[in-house]
Amino acid sequence: MSTMETAVQHARVLRRYLDQHHLDVHRLWWSAFQLGGDVGETEIDAYVHECLHLPPAVRGLLVRAAQTAAAASSPPGHAGNPA
């Protein structure tokens, strides 16, 4: 699988995770910002809709941010893992 295909697959998995946990892009952005990320909400929205490719480090941060946001909005032990 190429790097581009991997990035697209990661975006799809993240988008499904957001949908499953009823998280929107704004909540993901806010969580990423709190973790030290500097990617904007518009860029995150474009990424999860496969219109923008982000570097692996940023993708990893978004996964952590999604997990953090899901854990904050879910009962204990139900946050799951988007990867």
C-alpha positions as CSV (number, residue, x, y, z in Angstrom):
1,M,0.0,0.0,0.0
2,S,1.4,3.4,-1.0
3,T,1.8,6.3,1.5
4,M,-1.1,8.1,-0.2
5,E,-3.3,5.0,0.1
6,T,-2.4,4.6,3.7
7,A,-3.2,8.3,4.5
8,V,-6.6,7.9,2.8
9,Q,-7.3,4.7,4.7
10,H,-6.4,6.5,8.0
11,A,-8.8,9.3,7.2
12,R,-11.6,6.9,6.5
13,V,-11.0,5.0,9.7
14,L,-10.9,8.3,11.7
15,R,-14.1,9.5,10.1
16,R,-15.9,6.3,11.0
17,Y,-14.6,6.6,14.5
18,L,-15.9,10.1,14.8
19,D,-19.3,9.0,13.5
20,Q,-19.5,6.0,15.8
21,H,-18.7,8.2,18.8
22,H,-20.9,11.1,17.7
23,L,-17.9,13.5,17.6
24,D,-17.8,16.4,15.1
25,V,-14.8,18.0,13.6
26,H,-15.0,21.0,15.9
27,R,-14.7,18.6,18.9
28,L,-11.8,16.8,17.3
29,W,-10.1,20.1,16.5
30,W,-10.5,21.3,20.1
31,S,-9.1,18.1,21.5
32,A,-6.2,18.2,19.1
33,F,-5.5,21.8,20.1
34,Q,-5.5,20.9,23.8
35,L,-2.9,18.2,23.0
36,G,-0.7,20.8,21.4
37,G,-1.7,20.5,17.8
38,D,-1.7,23.5,15.5
39,V,-3.7,22.2,12.6
40,G,-6.8,24.2,11.9
41,E,-10.4,23.0,12.0
42,T,-10.8,23.5,8.2
43,E,-7.8,21.4,7.5
44,I,-9.1,18.6,9.8
45,D,-12.4,18.8,8.1
46,A,-10.7,18.5,4.7
47,Y,-8.6,15.6,6.0
48,V,-11.5,13.5,7.3
49,H,-13.3,14.1,4.0
50,E,-10.2,12.9,2.1
51,C,-9.6,16.2,0.4
52,L,-6.3,17.0,2.2
53,H,-3.4,14.8,3.2
54,L,-1.7,15.4,6.5
55,P,1.7,14.3,7.7
56,P,1.9,11.1,9.8
57,A,2.7,13.0,13.0
58,V,-0.5,15.1,12.6
59,R,-2.5,12.0,11.8
60,G,-1.2,10.4,15.0
61,L,-2.2,13.5,17.0
62,L,-5.7,13.4,15.5
63,V,-6.1,9.7,16.5
64,R,-5.0,10.6,20.1
65,A,-7.3,13.6,20.1
66,A,-10.3,11.5,18.9
67,Q,-9.6,8.9,21.6
68,T,-9.4,11.7,24.2
69,A,-12.6,13.3,23.0
70,A,-14.4,10.0,22.9
71,A,-13.2,9.1,26.4
72,A,-14.4,12.4,27.7
73,S,-17.9,11.9,26.2
74,S,-18.3,8.2,26.9
75,P,-18.9,6.1,30.0
76,P,-15.6,4.7,31.4
77,G,-14.2,1.9,29.4
78,H,-16.1,2.6,26.2
79,A,-13.8,4.9,24.3
80,G,-12.5,2.4,21.7
81,N,-9.7,2.8,19.3
82,P,-9.8,4.3,15.8
83,A,-6.6,2.7,14.6
